[in-house]
């Protein structure tokens, strides 16, 4: 009887939306395939010698690497033939006509590094060892035939460092990791210069080789600086080292260190935002030439007058943001990716001209199917939390709410609070398919950089220490109240959605604040913080103290209690709003059991839930077919809850591995779509 009553109550909530769907004057319904299906061309790059262009594009429906002569893109050919998950992460080595790419199996994140000779087509796994997660460390134009790769085939917790010969794939041990090294830093001569080791207090020791086969400590990175401070690179002559450093300050700045004297000089800084993640360096000398500062939006700042005119010319592409994907070694050609909220990535070749702005040539659009579609702007917002923190946030409004596109809501709309993962990551301005999809369906979308998000200084990160489900969640609630007060939405018409930590925040929203949100969509979110930390991948051993000090320490009784208190699983009884859960069966970070646990607990208490499971996915849905399939389910779920527009599921399960162990009847059309669907599992 309880299950029937609760199901009826949820149905009443979902089928009586306060925002009626208009039958006239609506913008074109953008097909999900245009938003989430395979892109046409992405990740465009140029080989260091300038002879080749490369990109990722579908081959028989699966993303693969294509290569063309730089002067004739029409002669492109696929140089990989992956038939399963596809390839997304690749880069050029300095060996002539040799590409490197990464691939895992079914989303397990045990990445191997492969090479491919674009002339002969010969492919080689450079890390062909069982149960190995390889990490690319360094390549150099000074040693084009070799690269440094870290591998953990000897000890799953700790990576040894190898020099790998690209000609034959043979590896040579450079550093056996007997000292629990977390990360190695090498110079362009491929010599290991420094390393970092995690301490029990959460800080890190900065080490250098002692010349006797061991290490000596040369620096200290306190716990509060550990997420922002790290060596970055060396100049080609190895005389200067660059480091991102927040020690003695709040935001990380870019510093140059004279290796001989140890003198440290500030190269770039910003009191609002951290610097260090985006540094543009001369491809031959390694000298830093520009940095990107990203507070509300990413902005390039020239350090070298020699490229100031180039940056000015590139700003002329449009009002959005641009990134330099690659530069030829002679620095005559750059590949540029430009994006804006209303513009998916467009790729350009930029040919430099000495002393003046160069020539810009358009190459490709990532998603030309979206050309001319009713995409909408994104508006940066500064929201003040209840205790005075500034939360840099991003608002996207549906056309009906903001017909003149001035960023001000003319009337309220149902709102989806879209929470980023990490939590040590951030939201930023630009084209985001999820924002455009939801806005096109009639929802306002709000993404919030809650405390703990990176990019805004160490005090902003530290404000979130051991604050999961408390002040971190308060920030999200404050953002919702801001939207309600601004008449962007009404308090009874807000949903919460997110992946990873964002999925956890969704579960917290429906358990800790059960009256705030009308429904929730959780994607790979942990439900039990004790089991989450008990099952992290072994190669995260060097990061464990961060979890213990920033989330809670499962090694102590006090810590176990805190983690249990902050776990949504402990408050399942409070759930009274509709919940959709999406999970990848091979997720190495948030194991399937995190979703299984809360689904089982909800079923035991007769609380309805819809659970979507993909057997060939990991931490998120990487295959476009699976992403599109899940979003088809989420669209029906949100439409039933908030009253937005809905494209029928139609053919959007085709090619996906979707399964729905529980609750298919809870989403319109889902049960019927599954009856005719044949799972397509690809690992």
C-alpha positions in Angstrom: 0.0 0.0 0.0 2.8 2.4 0.9 4.5 1.9 -2.5 1.2 2.6 -4.3 0.4 5.7 -2.4 3.9 7.1 -2.9 3.9 6.2 -6.5 0.6 8.0 -6.9 2.0 11.1 -5.1 5.0 11.1 -7.4 2.8 10.7 -10.5 0.7 13.7 -9.3 3.9 15.8 -8.8 5.1 14.9 -12.3 2.0 15.1 -14.3 0.8 18.4 -13.0 3.6 20.8 -14.0 3.1 24.5 -13.2 4.5 25.4 -16.6 2.2 24.5 -19.4 3.8 23.6 -22.7 3.0 26.0 -25.4 1.8 24.7 -28.7 2.7 27.8 -30.7 5.7 30.1 -30.9 8.2 27.5 -29.7 11.7 27.4 -31.2 12.6 24.4 -33.3 13.1 21.3 -31.2 16.8 20.5 -31.7 17.3 16.7 -32.3 19.3 15.0 -29.6 21.4 13.4 -32.3 22.7 16.8 -33.4 23.6 17.6 -29.8 24.9 14.3 -28.5 25.5 12.0 -31.5 28.9 11.7 -33.1 30.6 15.0 -33.9 31.7 15.5 -37.5 35.3 16.5 -36.6 36.9 17.3 -33.3 40.4 17.5 -31.7 42.0 19.0 -34.8 45.8 19.1 -34.6 48.9 19.6 -36.8 52.0 17.5 -36.8 55.1 19.2 -35.4 56.7 19.3 -38.8 53.6 21.0 -40.3 53.1 18.2 -42.9 49.9 16.7 -41.6 46.5 17.7 -40.2 44.7 15.3 -37.9 41.4 15.0 -36.2 38.9 12.6 -34.6 35.9 11.7 -36.7 33.5 8.7 -37.2 34.6 5.7 -39.1 31.6 3.3 -39.6 29.9 5.2 -36.7 32.9 4.9 -34.3 35.3 7.8 -33.5 38.7 7.2 -34.9 41.8 9.3 -35.9 42.0 10.7 -39.4 45.1 12.2 -41.0 45.5 14.4 -44.2 48.2 16.3 -45.9 48.3 19.8 -44.4 47.7 21.4 -47.8 44.8 19.1 -48.8 42.4 18.0 -46.0 40.2 16.3 -48.7 42.7 13.5 -48.9 42.2 12.4 -45.3 42.3 8.8 -44.4 41.5 7.0 -41.1 44.7 5.7 -39.4 42.9 3.8 -36.7 40.0 1.3 -37.0 38.6 1.1 -33.5 35.2 -0.7 -33.7 34.1 -0.3 -30.0 34.4 2.7 -27.7 36.3 4.9 -30.1 39.3 7.1 -29.6 39.2 10.6 -28.2 42.6 11.3 -26.7 45.5 11.5 -29.1 48.6 13.7 -29.8 51.5 13.8 -32.1 54.9 12.6 -31.1 58.1 14.2 -32.5 59.0 11.1 -34.4 58.2 11.7 -38.1 54.6 10.8 -39.0 53.9 9.0 -35.6 50.8 9.6 -33.6 50.1 8.4 -30.0 46.7 7.7 -28.6 45.1 6.4 -25.4 42.5 3.7 -25.1 40.9 1.8 -22.2 38.4 -1.1 -22.2 34.8 -0.5 -21.4 35.4 2.6 -19.4 37.7 0.9 -16.9 40.3 3.7 -17.2 43.2 1.2 -17.5 44.5 3.3 -20.4 47.2 1.9 -22.7 49.3 4.1 -24.9 49.4 3.2 -28.6 51.5 4.4 -31.5 50.5 4.5 -35.1 52.8 5.2 -38.1 50.5 7.3 -40.4 52.5 6.2 -43.5 52.5 2.5 -43.1 49.5 2.2 -40.8 51.4 0.1 -38.3 49.9 0.3 -34.8 51.6 -0.8 -31.6 50.6 -1.0 -28.0 53.5 0.6 -26.2 52.2 -0.6 -22.9 51.1 -4.2 -23.6 51.2 -5.4 -20.0 48.2 -6.9 -18.1 46.3 -4.8 -15.6 48.3 -1.6 -16.5 47.2 2.0 -16.4 49.7 3.9 -18.4 50.4 7.6 -18.0 52.2 9.6 -20.6 54.8 11.8 -19.0 57.0 13.5 -21.6 58.1 13.8 -25.2 60.7 16.1 -26.7 61.8 17.3 -30.1 65.4 16.8 -28.8 64.7 13.1 -28.6 62.0 12.4 -31.2 62.3 8.6 -31.1 61.6 8.2 -27.4 59.0 9.1 -24.9 58.6 8.8 -21.1 55.7 6.7 -19.9 54.7 5.7 -16.4 53.3 2.2 -15.9 52.0 0.3 -12.8 52.2 -3.3 -14.0 54.7 -4.1 -11.2 52.7 -2.5 -8.4 49.1 -1.4 -9.0 49.5 1.4 -6.5 52.7 3.0 -7.8 53.9 3.8 -11.3 57.5 3.1 -12.4 58.9 5.3 -15.1 60.1 4.0 -18.5 61.7 5.4 -21.6 59.9 3.8 -24.5 61.4 3.5 -28.0 58.8 4.5 -30.6 60.6 2.5 -33.3 60.2 -0.9 -31.7 58.2 -0.4 -28.6 60.9 -1.6 -26.2 61.0 0.0 -22.8 63.9 0.9 -20.5 63.4 1.4 -16.8 64.3 4.9 -15.8 62.9 5.0 -12.2 61.7 2.1 -10.1 59.1 3.5 -7.8 60.3 2.3 -4.4 59.5 5.7 -2.7 55.8 6.1 -3.4 56.3 8.8 -5.9 53.0 10.3 -7.2 54.3 12.1 -10.2 57.5 12.6 -12.1 58.8 15.8 -13.8 61.4 15.6 -16.7 63.2 18.2 -18.8 63.3 18.3 -22.6 66.4 16.1 -22.5 64.1 13.4 -21.0 66.0 13.5 -17.7 64.0 13.2 -14.5 64.5 16.4 -12.6 61.9 16.3 -9.8 59.1 14.2 -8.3 56.3 14.7 -5.8 55.6 12.4 -2.9 52.4 12.5 -0.8 52.9 12.9 3.0 50.6 11.6 5.8 49.6 15.2 6.6 48.2 15.6 3.1 51.1 17.8 2.0 53.7 16.8 -0.5 57.5 16.6 -0.6 59.2 18.0 -3.7 62.1 15.7 -4.5 65.1 15.7 -6.8 67.5 12.8 -7.7 70.4 12.6 -5.2 72.8 11.2 -7.8 73.0 7.9 -5.9 69.9 6.3 -7.2 67.7 7.9 -4.5 66.0 11.2 -3.8 66.6 14.3 -1.7 63.9 16.7 -0.5 64.2 20.2 -2.0 60.8 21.6 -1.3 57.7 21.4 0.8 54.1 21.8 -0.5 51.7 22.2 2.5 48.3 20.5 2.4 46.4 23.7 1.7 48.5 24.3 -1.4 48.6 20.7 -2.7 45.9 21.0 -5.3 47.3 24.2 -6.8 51.1 23.9 -6.6 53.2 21.8 -8.9 56.1 22.0 -11.3 55.0 22.5 -14.9 57.8 22.5 -17.4 61.4 23.4 -18.3 62.7 25.5 -21.1 64.6 23.6 -23.8 67.9 24.7 -22.5 66.9 23.5 -19.0 67.9 26.8 -17.5 64.4 27.8 -16.4 61.7 25.9 -14.7 58.0 27.0 -14.6 55.9 26.2 -11.6 52.3 27.0 -10.6 52.5 28.1 -7.0 50.0 29.2 -4.4 52.4 29.1 -1.4 52.4 32.4 0.5 49.4 33.6 -1.5 45.8 32.6 -2.2 45.6 32.2 -6.0 48.2 30.2 -7.8 50.6 32.3 -9.9 53.0 31.3 -12.7 56.6 31.5 -11.5 59.9 31.1 -13.4 62.8 29.6 -11.4 66.4 30.1 -12.5 67.7 26.6 -12.1 71.3 27.6 -11.4 70.6 30.2 -8.7 67.1 29.2 -7.5 65.8 32.7 -8.0 62.1 32.7 -8.3 60.2 35.4 -10.4 56.5 36.0 -10.8 55.6 35.6 -14.5 51.8 36.0 -14.3 49.3 36.4 -11.5 45.6 37.3 -10.9 44.0 37.9 -7.5 40.7 36.4 -8.7 41.8 33.2 -10.4 44.5 30.6 -10.4 47.1 30.6 -13.3 49.0 27.6 -14.5 46.6 25.3 -16.3 46.8 27.1 -19.6 50.3 28.3 -20.6 51.3 28.9 -24.2 55.0 28.2 -24.7 57.3 28.6 -27.7 57.4 25.2 -29.4 61.2 25.2 -29.7 62.5 27.1 -26.7 59.8 26.3 -24.2 59.7 29.9 -23.0 56.3 30.9 -21.7 54.6 33.4 -24.1 51.0 33.7 -22.8 48.7 32.6 -20.1 44.9 32.2 -19.9 43.2 33.7 -16.9 39.8 32.1 -16.3 37.5 33.9 -13.8 34.1 34.4 -15.4 35.5 33.7 -18.9 38.9 32.7 -20.2 41.1 35.6 -21.4 44.6 35.3 -22.9 47.3 37.6 -21.5 50.5 38.0 -23.6 53.8 37.6 -21.8 55.9 37.9 -24.9 55.3 40.9 -27.2 56.2 38.7 -30.2 52.8 37.0 -30.1 50.7 39.9 -28.8 49.5 40.7 -32.3 48.8 37.1 -32.9 46.5 37.0 -29.9 44.8 40.2 -31.0 44.2 38.8 -34.4 42.7 35.6 -32.9 40.4 37.6 -30.7 38.9 38.9 -33.9 37.4 35.5 -34.7 34.5 36.3 -32.4 33.3 37.2 -28.9 33.8 33.7 -27.5 37.0 32.0 -26.4 39.8 30.4 -28.3 42.5 27.8 -27.6 45.7 26.9 -29.4 45.4 23.2 -30.0 48.9 22.8 -31.6 51.8 24.8 -33.1 54.2 23.6 -35.8 57.8 23.3 -34.5 58.9 26.2 -36.8 55.9 28.2 -35.3 54.6 29.2 -38.7 51.3 27.4 -38.2 48.8 27.2 -35.3 45.6 25.2 -35.1 42.9 27.1 -33.2 39.7 25.9 -31.6 37.1 28.7 -31.2 33.9 28.3 -29.2 31.2 30.4 -27.7 28.0 29.4 -25.7 26.0 29.5 -29.0 28.8 28.0 -31.1 30.2 24.5 -30.9 33.9 24.3 -31.6 35.1 25.7 -35.0 38.7 24.9 -36.0 41.0 27.3 -37.9 44.5 27.2 -39.3 46.4 30.3 -38.4 49.4 31.2 -40.5 51.7 33.7 -38.8 53.3 36.6 -40.5 56.3 38.3 -38.9 55.5 41.6 -37.2 51.8 41.6 -37.9 48.6 39.7 -37.5 48.6 36.5 -39.5 46.1 34.8 -41.8 43.1 32.9 -40.4 41.6 30.0 -42.5 38.5 28.1 -41.3 39.0 24.3 -41.4 36.0 22.5 -39.8 33.1 22.8 -37.5 32.6 20.1 -34.8 28.8 20.0 -35.1 27.7 21.5 -38.4 24.2 20.0 -37.8 23.7 22.7 -35.2 24.4 25.5 -37.7 21.3 27.8 -37.8 19.7 26.0 -34.8 18.2 28.2 -32.0 21.1 28.0 -29.6 21.1 30.6 -26.8 23.7 32.6 -24.8 25.2 31.7 -21.5 25.5 34.4 -18.9 28.2 34.5 -16.2 26.7 35.4 -12.8 28.3 36.2 -9.4 26.2 34.8 -6.6 26.9 35.5 -3.0 26.6 32.6 -0.6 25.0 33.0 2.9 28.5 33.3 4.5 29.8 35.8 1.9 31.7 33.7 -0.7 31.4 34.6 -4.3 30.1 31.7 -6.4 31.0 32.2 -10.1 28.1 30.7 -11.9 26.6 30.3 -15.4 23.0 30.8 -16.4 21.4 29.7 -19.6 17.8 30.9 -20.3 15.2 29.3 -22.6 14.1 31.4 -25.6 10.6 31.9 -24.1 12.1 33.4 -20.9 14.6 35.7 -22.7 13.3 36.5 -26.2 15.6 39.5 -26.5 18.6 37.6 -25.3 19.7 40.2 -22.7 20.3 37.7 -20.0 17.3 38.8 -18.0 14.4 36.5 -17.5 11.1 38.1 -18.7 9.1 35.4 -17.0 10.0 32.4 -14.8 10.8 29.0 -16.3 11.4 25.6 -14.7 15.0 25.3 -13.7 17.6 22.5 -13.8 20.4 23.0 -11.3 23.3 21.3 -13.2 26.1 20.4 -10.7 29.6 19.7 -11.9 31.7 16.7 -10.8 35.0 16.6 -9.0 34.3 18.3 -6.7 37.9 19.6 -7.4 37.0 20.9 -10.9 34.9 23.8 -12.2 32.2 25.0 -14.6 33.2 27.6 -17.2 31.8 29.6 -20.0 31.5 28.1 -23.5 29.4 25.7 -25.6 27.9 23.0 -23.4 25.6 20.6 -25.1 23.6 19.8 -22.0 22.9 23.5 -21.4 21.7 24.0 -24.9 19.6 20.8 -24.8 17.8 21.7 -21.6 17.2 25.3 -22.6 15.8 24.2 -25.9 13.3 22.0 -24.0 12.2 25.0 -22.0 14.3 25.0 -18.9 16.6 27.6 -17.4 19.9 26.0 -16.5 22.2 27.1 -13.7 25.7 25.8 -13.1 27.4 26.9 -9.9 31.0 26.8 -8.8 30.3 25.9 -5.2 33.0 26.0 -2.6 35.7 23.4 -3.3 35.6 24.1 -7.0 39.1 24.8 -8.4 40.4 27.9 -10.2 39.5 30.5 -7.5 42.3 30.1 -5.0 43.1 27.8 -2.1 40.9 29.4 0.5 37.9 28.7 -1.8 39.0 25.0 -2.0 39.7 24.7 1.7 36.3 26.2 2.6 34.9 22.8 1.4 37.0 20.6 3.6 34.8 18.0 5.2 31.8 20.0 4.1 30.2 17.5 1.8 26.4 17.7 2.3 26.7 20.7 4.5 28.1 24.1 3.4 28.9 22.8 -0.1 25.2 21.9 -0.5 24.2 25.2 1.1 25.9 27.0 -1.8 23.7 25.1 -4.2 20.6 26.0 -2.2 21.7 29.6 -2.1 22.0 29.6 -5.9 18.5 28.2 -6.2 17.2 30.9 -3.8 19.0 33.5 -5.9 17.2 32.2 -9.0 13.9 32.3 -7.3 14.4 35.8 -5.9 15.3 36.9 -9.4 12.2 35.5 -10.8 14.2 33.2 -13.1 12.1 30.3 -11.7 9.7 29.4 -9.0 10.7 27.5 -5.9 8.4 24.6 -6.7 9.8 24.0 -10.2 13.5 23.2 -9.7 15.2 19.9 -10.6 18.8 18.9 -9.7 21.1 17.0 -12.0 24.7 16.1 -12.2 27.5 13.5 -12.6 30.1 12.1 -10.2 30.1 14.7 -7.3 27.2 16.3 -9.1 25.4 12.9 -8.9 26.1 12.8 -5.2 24.8 16.4 -4.8 21.6 15.2 -6.6 21.2 12.4 -4.0 21.9 14.8 -1.2 19.3 17.2 -2.6 16.6 14.5 -2.5 17.6 13.2 0.9 19.0 16.1 3.0 16.7 18.8 1.5 13.8 16.7 0.2 11.4 19.6 -0.2 13.8 21.8 -2.3 13.8 19.9 -5.6 11.0 18.5 -7.7 13.1 15.6 -9.0 16.7 14.6 -9.5 18.9 13.0 -12.1 22.0 11.3 -10.7 24.8 10.1 -13.0 27.5 7.9 -11.4 27.1 9.6 -8.0 28.2 7.9 -4.8 25.5 7.1 -2.3 27.7 5.7 0.5 30.9 7.7 1.3 32.4 4.8 3.3 32.2 2.3 0.5 33.3 4.9 -2.0 36.6 5.5 -0.2 37.0 1.8 0.5 36.9 1.0 -3.2 38.9 3.7 -4.9 41.4 2.5 -7.6 44.7 1.3 -6.2 46.6 3.9 -8.3 44.9 6.6 -6.3 46.9 5.6 -3.2 49.0 8.7 -3.5 45.9 10.9 -3.4 44.2 9.1 -0.5 45.2 11.7 2.1 43.4 14.3 0.1 40.2 12.4 0.4 40.8 11.7 4.1 41.3 15.3 5.0 38.9 16.9 2.5 36.0 14.4 2.7 36.5 12.3 5.8 38.9 9.7 7.1 37.5 6.1 7.0 40.4 4.8 9.1 39.0 6.4 12.2 35.7 5.8 14.0 35.1 9.5 14.0 35.7 9.6 10.3 33.5 6.7 9.6 30.7 8.3 11.5 31.1 11.6 9.6 31.1 9.8 6.2 28.0 7.8 7.2 26.2 11.0 8.3 27.0 12.7 5.0 25.9 9.7 2.9 22.6 9.9 1.1 22.2 6.1 1.7 21.7 7.0 5.4 18.6 9.1 4.6 16.8 7.0 2.0 13.6 7.3 4.0 13.5 11.1 3.2 13.2 10.6 -0.6 9.8 11.6 -1.8 10.5 13.1 -5.2 11.2 11.2 -8.5 14.8 10.0 -9.0 16.6 8.8 -12.2 19.9 7.1 -11.7 22.5 6.4 -14.5 25.5 4.2 -14.0 28.4 2.6 -15.9 29.1 -1.0 -14.9 32.8 -0.6 -15.3 33.3 2.6 -13.3 36.6 2.3 -11.4 35.9 5.5 -9.3 32.3 5.2 -8.3 31.6 1.5 -8.5 28.3 0.2 -9.7 27.6 -0.8 -6.1 27.1 2.9 -5.2 24.1 3.0 -7.4 23.0 -0.6 -6.6 23.0 0.2 -2.9 20.6 3.1 -3.0 18.3 1.4 -5.6 18.1 -1.7 -3.3 17.4 0.5 -0.3 14.7 2.4 -2.1 13.0 -0.7 -3.3 13.1 -2.2 0.2 11.2 0.8 1.4 8.8 0.8 -1.6 10.2 4.1 -3.0 10.0 4.2 -6.8 13.3 4.8 -8.8 14.3 4.5 -12.4 17.8 2.9 -12.8 19.6 2.9 -16.1 22.8 0.8 -16.5 25.3 0.6 -19.3 27.5 -2.6 -19.3 30.2 -1.0 -21.5 30.7 2.3 -19.7 32.7 3.6 -16.8 32.6 7.0 -15.0 30.2 8.7 -17.4 28.9 7.8 -20.8 31.7 8.1 -23.4 30.1 6.4 -26.3 27.9 8.9 -28.1 25.2 6.2 -28.6 25.0 5.7 -24.9 25.1 9.4 -24.1 22.2 10.0 -26.5 20.3 7.0 -25.1 20.6 8.2 -21.5 19.6 11.7 -22.4 16.5 10.4 -24.2 15.5 8.8 -20.9 16.4 11.9 -18.9 14.4 14.1 -21.3 11.3 12.1 -20.8 11.9 12.0 -17.0 12.3 15.8 -16.8 9.4 16.5 -19.1 7.1 14.4 -16.9 8.5 16.3 -13.8 8.9 19.8 -15.0 6.7 20.0 -18.0 9.2 20.9 -20.7 9.2 19.8 -24.3 10.1 16.2 -25.2 11.4 14.5 -28.3 10.1 10.9 -28.3 12.8 8.2 -27.7 12.4 7.1 -31.3 15.6 5.6 -32.7 17.9 7.1 -30.0 18.6 3.7 -28.4 20.0 2.3 -31.6 23.7 1.3 -31.2 23.6 1.7 -27.4 24.0 -0.8 -24.6 21.3 0.7 -22.4 19.6 -1.5 -19.9 17.0 -0.5 -17.2 17.1 -3.0 -14.3 14.4 -1.0 -12.4 11.7 1.5 -13.0 11.2 1.6 -16.7 7.5 2.3 -16.2 8.4 5.5 -14.5 9.5 7.3 -17.7 7.1 7.9 -20.7 7.8 5.6 -23.6 10.8 3.9 -21.9 9.3 0.4 -21.4 8.0 0.3 -25.0 11.3 1.4 -26.4 13.1 -1.3 -24.5 10.9 -4.0 -26.0 12.2 -3.4 -29.5 15.8 -2.6 -28.5 18.7 -4.9 -29.0 21.7 -4.2 -26.7 24.9 -3.2 -28.6 27.7 -3.7 -26.1 31.1 -2.5 -27.2 34.2 -2.5 -25.1 
